[in-house]
């Protein structure tokens, strides 16, 4: 679990980087990101677009990791 928490901490740092491609790089080529139960953004380009929108709208946004959990089906970042 330590490796997963380290990974999640680097993911939170990427969200604070003002570089949307840094966020997208954490995902597989065909990975997906869903925000607030919205439709998934599929693929790194779509994920970078979502991240770019947040970064433009909230330029001083600070993302912190509260928790990361994993079960047999999925990993959740909180």
Number of C-alpha atoms within 10 A of each C-alpha: 9 7 8 13 15 11 14 21 18 17 21 18 17 20 22 19 18 19 14 22 18 19 23 25 15 16 15 11 12 12 15 16 20 12 9 7 7 8 10 15 18 16 16 23 16 17 25 20 15 19 22 19 13 15 18 11 10 11 13 11 14 11 15 15 14 10 11 16 12 11 7 5 5 7 11 10 14 12
